[in-house]
Amino acid sequence: MSVAIKVENLSKAYQLGEIGTGTISRDLERWWARKRGKEDPFLKIGESNDRTVKGGSNVVWSLKDLNFEISQGDPIGIIGRNGAGKSTLLKLLSRVTAPTVGSIKAKGRIASLLEVGTGFHPDLTGRENIFLNGAILGMRKYEIKRKFDEIVEFAGVERYINTPVKRYSSGMYVRLAFAVAAHLESEILIVDEVLAVGDSEFQKKCLGKMGDVSKGEGRTVLFVSHQMGSIAQLCEKAILLNKGQVVAYSKTTEVIESYLSLGKTLSNKYKCAPEKQTQEYYFEELYTVNDRNEETDQFGFNETITVVMRIVAKQRYANVLLGLNLQNNLGGFVASTVNEFEYHRETGNYHYDFRVSMPSGIIAPNTYAFRFAIFSDGGKIYDMLEAECQLKINDTGTSLSRYEGLDYGNVILDFEWEKLN
């Protein structure tokens, strides 16, 4: 398969504060260096684009030394935190701005939707903007006419097609803009996270169209979103950017896992307070681990969640039980399990370790916590903890990914559907 986009040693620097070197001669020298493809002679050694840290330089590298290739027809997701360089990369690929260092080689015409109204003239009507965008892409008038009705029907703005787009709502704007970018025959389609402006039905429609564009028409799609379910549903591969650098480029599920683990501080761990250590039974330590036995509070929908617990038991009692309840973000119980505690004192150790694993692919993506209890079957409670080991299950491509952001309950089950006629 041929290469659609090749990025080599790509870097983009931005100067903070006032722009200019201070003298006309230096500005001309800077222009001449760039004209010959040389590096800016007055560019100071900058810093990575970490917005959370105060820097000492007035130059930041929004992107630094990017190298990757994208094959024709591949749908590629681009993910990362705010300020990671995603939008800057798309602007460079769309030729909205030029790189400071490095090169981009793209095969074919590029249609991009970077922000609401990109490429639209506010005083022109929707009809006129469709033809304007087509002309910018290098399409002939008869080619645009052939696609015109399809674009208007997809956007659902037929009633307003002869109205200047400056009177459109942001939702109407993005509907028409996406319809134009997706239907006009470009070889590469670039979509930033502007789809969040549309309603859930339109987002579903857009994801379906991007899938058709990629798989059915063999066009390359680059898609930026913070909705991991949408990325997983559409893209087989993804690029993870962090502080302006590519830190992962692989299968989408693997890249999403890397993204979710970036800089996470664990809130999933519990350690008992010293005053509890006089009790006969108590939880000493609790935490959650993933399939790779890594401590984390972030899980994918298809990952097994395992709770590791250490219990202190100083006395032997009959019929002591361990209880665990999964609680949703409103405190309601989602699932429960009970296990009989077996006391062994042969080693002279009061500590007992347990692992409790939940089945994967059932609990719906959301935020959860656990209630833990040590109690007797007569109802006596030795220790109880509420809302501990908080965790988040992320939607990494469930059947309901297209409705991400809506509440669809606590569990996802494989219901059987049967068409009767």
C-alpha positions in Angstrom: 0.0 0.0 0.0 1.4 3.4 -1.0 2.3 6.1 1.5 -0.2 9.0 1.7 1.6 11.1 4.3 5.3 11.1 5.3 6.5 13.3 8.1 10.3 13.7 8.6 12.0 15.6 11.5 9.0 17.9 11.8 9.2 20.6 14.4 7.2 23.8 15.0 8.3 26.6 17.3 6.2 29.5 18.5 7.6 32.7 20.0 5.8 34.0 23.1 5.2 37.7 23.5 6.2 40.1 20.8 7.2 38.8 17.4 10.2 40.1 15.6 14.0 40.3 16.1 14.1 44.0 16.8 15.7 45.2 13.6 14.7 45.1 9.9 18.1 43.7 8.9 17.6 40.7 11.2 14.1 40.2 10.0 15.3 40.1 6.4 18.1 37.7 7.4 15.5 35.4 9.1 13.3 35.6 6.0 16.2 34.7 3.7 17.2 31.7 5.8 13.7 30.3 5.7 13.5 31.0 2.0 16.5 28.7 1.4 15.1 26.0 3.7 17.6 26.8 6.5 16.8 27.0 10.2 16.0 30.4 11.7 19.4 31.9 12.8 17.8 33.9 15.6 15.7 31.1 17.0 16.6 30.6 20.7 16.9 27.1 22.2 13.4 26.6 23.4 11.5 24.3 25.7 8.9 21.6 25.3 5.3 22.7 25.2 4.3 21.9 28.8 1.7 24.5 29.7 1.7 23.5 33.4 5.3 24.6 34.0 6.6 28.2 33.9 9.4 28.4 31.4 12.5 30.5 31.1 12.5 30.9 27.3 10.2 33.0 25.1 10.2 30.2 22.5 8.3 26.9 22.9 8.4 23.9 20.6 4.8 22.9 20.0 6.1 19.9 18.1 9.6 18.5 18.2 11.2 15.9 15.8 8.1 14.1 14.6 8.7 11.1 12.2 5.9 8.8 10.9 4.3 7.5 7.8 0.6 7.0 7.1 -0.5 4.6 4.4 -3.2 5.4 1.9 -6.7 4.4 3.1 -5.7 4.2 6.8 -8.0 5.8 9.3 -5.6 7.2 12.0 -6.6 8.6 15.3 -4.6 11.4 16.9 -4.9 11.7 20.7 -3.3 13.5 23.5 -4.0 16.0 26.3 -4.8 19.6 25.7 -1.6 21.4 24.6 0.0 18.2 23.3 0.3 19.5 19.8 -2.6 17.8 18.0 -4.1 20.9 16.4 -0.7 22.2 15.5 0.1 19.0 13.7 -3.2 19.1 11.8 -2.6 22.8 10.8 0.9 21.8 9.4 -0.6 18.8 7.5 -3.3 21.1 6.1 -0.7 23.7 5.1 -2.5 26.3 7.2 1.0 27.1 8.8 4.5 26.1 7.9 6.9 24.0 9.9 9.9 25.6 11.6 12.1 22.5 10.8 11.4 19.3 8.8 9.2 18.3 5.9 5.7 16.9 5.1 5.0 15.0 2.0 1.4 14.3 1.2 0.0 12.5 -1.8 -3.2 14.0 -3.1 -5.7 16.7 -2.2 -6.4 17.5 1.5 -9.8 18.5 2.9 -9.7 19.6 6.5 -12.1 20.6 9.2 -10.1 22.1 11.9 -12.5 24.5 13.7 -16.0 25.7 13.2 -16.2 27.7 9.9 -12.7 26.8 8.6 -12.6 27.8 4.9 -16.0 29.4 4.9 -16.6 33.0 4.1 -19.2 34.4 6.5 -20.9 36.7 4.0 -21.4 34.0 1.4 -24.4 31.6 1.4 -24.1 27.9 2.1 -24.5 27.2 -1.6 -21.7 29.6 -2.5 -19.4 28.2 0.2 -19.8 24.7 -1.1 -18.5 25.8 -4.5 -15.8 27.9 -2.9 -14.5 25.0 -1.0 -14.6 22.7 -4.0 -12.7 25.3 -6.0 -10.0 25.6 -3.3 -9.6 21.8 -3.5 -9.1 22.0 -7.2 -12.4 20.5 -8.3 -14.2 21.5 -11.4 -17.6 23.1 -11.3 -19.4 20.0 -12.7 -17.7 17.8 -10.1 -19.1 20.0 -7.3 -22.6 20.1 -8.9 -22.6 16.3 -9.0 -22.0 16.1 -5.2 -24.1 19.2 -4.3 -27.5 17.5 -3.5 -25.7 14.8 -1.5 -23.8 17.4 0.6 -27.0 19.4 1.4 -29.0 16.3 2.3 -26.2 15.0 4.6 -25.9 18.4 6.3 -29.7 18.8 6.8 -29.6 22.5 6.1 -31.6 22.6 2.8 -33.9 25.3 4.1 -30.9 27.6 4.8 -28.7 26.8 1.9 -29.2 30.2 0.3 -28.7 32.1 3.6 -25.3 33.7 4.5 -23.5 31.3 6.8 -22.8 34.1 9.3 -26.4 33.6 10.4 -25.9 29.8 11.0 -25.7 28.4 14.5 -22.5 26.7 15.4 -24.2 23.3 14.9 -25.4 24.2 11.4 -22.0 25.6 10.6 -20.2 22.3 11.5 -22.8 20.2 9.8 -22.3 21.9 6.5 -18.5 22.1 6.9 -18.2 18.4 7.6 -20.5 17.5 4.8 -18.4 19.6 2.3 -15.1 18.1 3.6 -16.3 14.5 3.5 -18.1 14.5 0.2 -15.8 16.6 -2.0 -13.3 14.2 -3.5 -10.1 14.7 -1.6 -7.6 11.9 -1.0 -6.9 12.9 2.6 -9.6 14.0 5.1 -8.5 15.7 8.3 -11.1 16.3 11.1 -10.4 18.0 14.4 -12.7 17.6 17.4 -15.2 20.1 16.1 -17.7 17.3 15.8 -18.4 17.8 19.5 -20.4 20.8 18.5 -23.0 18.6 16.8 -25.7 16.5 18.5 -25.2 12.8 19.2 -27.2 11.8 16.1 -25.0 13.9 13.9 -21.9 12.6 15.5 -23.0 9.0 14.8 -23.7 10.0 11.2 -20.2 11.6 10.9 -18.4 8.5 12.3 -20.3 6.4 9.8 -19.4 8.6 6.9 -15.7 8.7 7.9 -15.7 4.9 8.1 -17.2 4.8 4.6 -14.7 7.3 3.3 -11.8 5.2 4.6 -12.9 1.6 4.1 -15.2 2.1 1.1 -13.4 4.8 -0.9 -9.8 4.1 0.2 -9.2 7.7 1.4 -6.9 8.5 4.3 -8.6 9.9 7.4 -6.9 11.7 10.3 -9.3 12.1 13.3 -8.6 14.0 16.5 -11.0 13.5 19.4 -11.0 13.2 23.2 -13.7 10.6 22.9 -11.7 7.3 23.1 -14.8 5.3 22.2 -15.1 7.1 18.9 -11.4 6.8 18.1 -11.5 3.0 18.9 -14.6 2.6 16.8 -13.2 4.3 13.7 -9.4 3.9 13.7 -7.3 0.7 13.6 -4.2 2.7 14.5 -3.6 5.8 16.5 -0.8 8.3 17.3 -0.3 9.6 20.8 1.2 13.0 21.3 2.6 14.2 24.6 4.4 17.6 25.0 4.9 17.9 21.3 6.4 14.5 20.6 5.1 11.1 19.3 5.2 8.7 22.3 3.2 5.9 20.7 2.1 4.9 17.1 0.5 1.5 17.1 -2.8 -0.4 17.4 -5.6 1.9 18.7 -6.3 -0.1 21.9 -2.6 -0.1 22.9 -2.3 3.7 22.2 -5.4 4.4 24.2 -4.1 2.4 27.2 -0.8 4.5 27.0 -2.8 7.7 26.8 -5.0 6.8 29.9 -1.9 6.0 31.9 -0.1 9.3 31.2 0.8 11.1 34.4 -1.9 9.4 36.4 -1.7 9.9 40.1 -3.4 7.0 41.8 -6.5 7.6 43.8 -7.3 3.9 44.0 -5.2 3.0 47.0 -6.3 2.7 50.6 -4.0 2.3 53.7 -5.5 2.0 57.2 -5.0 4.7 59.8 -2.9 3.9 62.9 -5.9 4.1 65.2 -7.5 1.1 63.5 -4.7 -1.2 64.3 -6.2 -2.1 67.7 -9.2 -3.8 66.0 -9.5 -7.5 65.8 -10.3 -7.5 62.1 -9.5 -4.7 59.7 -8.5 -3.9 56.1 -4.8 -2.9 56.1 -4.3 -2.1 52.4 -6.5 -2.1 49.3 -5.7 -1.2 45.6 -6.7 -2.1 42.1 -4.6 -3.6 39.3 -5.1 -4.3 35.6 -4.4 -7.3 33.4 -0.7 -6.6 33.5 -0.7 -6.5 37.3 0.0 -2.7 37.3 -1.6 -0.5 40.0 -4.0 1.9 38.3 -7.4 3.6 38.6 -8.0 3.6 34.8 -9.4 0.6 33.0 -10.5 -0.2 29.5 -14.0 -1.8 29.0 -12.4 -5.1 28.1 -9.9 -5.2 30.9 -10.2 -7.3 34.0 -10.4 -5.2 37.2 -8.7 -6.9 40.2 -8.9 -5.7 43.7 -5.9 -6.7 45.9 -6.6 -6.6 49.7 -4.6 -7.2 52.8 -6.5 -8.1 55.9 -5.4 -8.2 59.5 -7.1 -10.9 61.7 -6.0 -11.2 65.3 -8.6 -13.6 66.6 -10.2 -16.8 65.3 -14.0 -16.5 64.9 -16.4 -18.8 63.1 -18.4 -17.6 60.1 -16.5 -14.4 59.4 -17.3 -13.1 55.9 -15.7 -10.6 53.5 -18.0 -8.5 51.4 -17.4 -6.3 48.4 -19.9 -4.0 46.6 -19.2 -2.1 43.4 -20.8 1.4 43.7 -21.7 3.7 40.9 -20.9 7.5 41.0 -24.3 8.1 42.8 -23.4 5.5 45.5 -25.9 2.9 44.2 -24.8 -0.8 44.2 -24.0 -2.3 40.8 -22.6 -5.7 41.8 -21.8 -7.6 45.0 -19.8 -10.6 46.2 -19.3 -12.4 49.5 -16.6 -14.8 50.5 -16.1 -16.8 53.7 -12.9 -15.8 55.5 -10.7 -18.7 56.6 -8.4 -18.0 59.6 -5.0 -19.7 59.6 -2.6 -19.0 62.4 0.1 -21.6 61.7 2.7 -19.1 60.5 2.3 -16.7 63.4 1.3 -14.0 60.9 -1.9 -12.0 61.2 -1.9 -10.8 57.6 -4.0 -12.4 54.9 -3.9 -11.4 51.2 -6.8 -11.8 48.7 -7.3 -11.0 45.0 -10.9 -10.4 43.8 -11.3 -10.2 40.0 -14.4 -8.8 38.2 -15.3 -10.2 34.7 -14.5 -7.8 31.9 -16.8 -6.5 29.1 -19.8 -6.1 31.4 -19.6 -3.0 33.6 -20.5 0.1 31.5 -17.9 2.8 31.1 -18.2 5.3 34.0 -16.7 6.2 37.4 -17.0 3.6 40.2 -15.8 2.8 43.8 -16.1 -0.1 46.2 -17.6 -0.7 49.6 -15.6 -3.2 51.7 -16.8 -5.0 54.8 -15.7 -7.7 57.2 -18.7 -9.0 59.2 -20.1 -12.1 60.8 -23.1 -14.0 59.5 -24.9 -12.9 62.7 -24.7 -9.3 61.5 -21.7 -8.0 63.5 -19.5 -5.6 61.5 -15.8 -5.6 62.3 -14.7 -3.2 59.6 -16.5 -1.3 56.8 -15.2 1.2 54.2 -17.3 3.3 51.9 -16.4 4.6 48.4 -12.8 3.4 48.4 -10.6 2.4 45.5 -12.1 4.8 43.1 -11.6 3.9 39.4 -12.8 4.8 35.9 -13.8 2.4 33.2 -13.1 4.0 29.8 -15.0 3.3 26.6 -12.5 1.7 24.3 -14.9 0.7 21.7 -18.2 -0.7 23.0 -21.3 -1.1 20.8 -22.5 2.1 22.4 -19.4 4.2 21.7 -21.3 6.5 19.3 -23.4 7.6 22.2 -20.4 8.5 24.4 -21.4 11.1 27.1 -24.9 9.7 27.6 -25.8 7.6 30.6 -26.6 4.1 29.3 -26.7 2.3 32.7 -24.3 0.3 34.8 -23.9 -2.8 32.7 -23.6 -3.6 29.0 -25.1 -7.0 28.0 -25.1 -8.9 24.7 -28.9 -9.0 24.1 -30.2 -11.3 21.4 -32.2 -9.6 18.7 -34.6 -11.4 16.4 -36.3 -9.9 13.4 -39.8 -11.4 13.1 -40.8 -10.1 9.7 
